[in-house]
């Protein structure tokens, strides 16, 4: 996984989140995140994440808009 963290990947994720990044910023972020990702990969830590169904998120957004 740490090998997968590249400036291109950071740029793609930022673009998908509509966060403007300069290419030098993407490279800097990739260099900063890679050591932590490597430690997680070596420790084989399993982090269960809960995901909410899309319908719940849609209903919640409607309630916020009221």
Secondary structure, 3 states (H helix, E strand, C coil): CHHHCCHHHHHHHHHHCCCCCCHHHHHHHHHHHHHHHHHHHHHCCCCCCCCCCHHHHHHHHHHHHC
